[in-house]
Amino acid sequence: MGRPTLQKLLTYVSKVYGIGEKIKRAKDGRKDPDILASTICSILMLGCLWRMPSLNVLDQWVKFGRFKKLFPGVRLPRVDAVRESLSQYDLEPLQAMHDDTIRKAKRNKVFQQGTMKGRVVVALDGFELFESKVKECDACLTRVIDGETHYYHQGVACMTIGSDPHVILGIDHLHPRDEKDDDEGELTGGKRLIRNLYEQHHHFADVIVGDALYANAPFINDVRAIGMDAIVRVKNKRLNLVKDALGLFQKRDSDAQWTHEDPEPKGKQTKRKQKHIHVEAWDEEGFEMGGVPEPVRFLRFRETITQNMYQGKTVERVETIKEVWVVTTLGKHVPTKDVWEMIHERWDIENNGFRELKTKWHIHHCFMHHPRAIEAMVMFIMIAFNLFQLYTFRRVKDFWNKGMTLSFLIEEFRIDAVREDVPLYALLE
Ligand SMILES: [Zn+2]
């Protein structure tokens, strides 16, 4: 297999996912452009793969020859042309590139073993893209903080959790409404996202995990209606369901107990963050939830977390108690501990796709404040993220054992662009 390289990655995504063919179909609304939309598409895709922090950085890469060997003799776009293209980018071929990637990954049995405990588990997560005090486009959402109006953009992502590769199945953008009505909330976006994913891919997951926002009857009914199961956190003590369950659990000892050690974050040689969790669990099915026709299962977890806390050179073992409540449509044939692990994987694991996407891939950055450009850039990041995950975890299996981190690989891929004379068109054929 040898060392992973940019050239190998590009060959792989072209052979397996047909990315080269799809880049050729890139379109935008520019009239008689000097620079092809497919060239701009390739550059943006590479820029996202290299985790560019801004379009200005991309422009520097263009200006100072980072793409020279990949595009011999090709006129490359400077930042103005990129911005012009993005503001009228045709999202359809880009969406098709994404959908086909997911379809192909399914067909190639990437998820065949499931992502956790033999099941394909996905989670929904809302994330803010960026915020400003000036309304900059028609798609800005509005909120008032301390009497001051703020404008922002928000999305909801659906991603596999559990084993690698982490794949983003889709991202939805929340829309503003007119002045009388509040803007769309995450629940609306999340519901639309799973409906669209079902239309595109049918049974795209076995279990959908959501936070307390999704502890909502129509959401749970929607998930059941498409033949999937939901696991949602519950925080509202006043819900009858919660009162019923906690009342019942109060009268008895926990149904199960276990101890969990988080594995060390991969690629990091440190025991600093090692966590030790003792879990006590209460678990019962057959609860009524208002608006949900069939009964649901309720789980209460009481976690005693022991963790090293560092203050300069002194280490202290600190103990904290955390209470977690969960509603699920999964039956008792799924063990209590498995349900807990799915929740734990979503919120407490360091090596989690959502965290990676937010902290490393600059999805929060406002590359260009324009509704079309925002959607296009989020799609570019999503596609680059997925292809990187699929290549790395399917083809470079032992890189972690060699002590390589994902960030190191990205750095290598940047250097590879100038290390060898391999034109992009040859790799993407
Ligand atoms: Zn806006």
Residues whose N, C-alpha, C, O or C-beta is under 5 A from the ligand:
A	BS01	ZN	E136 C137 A139 C140
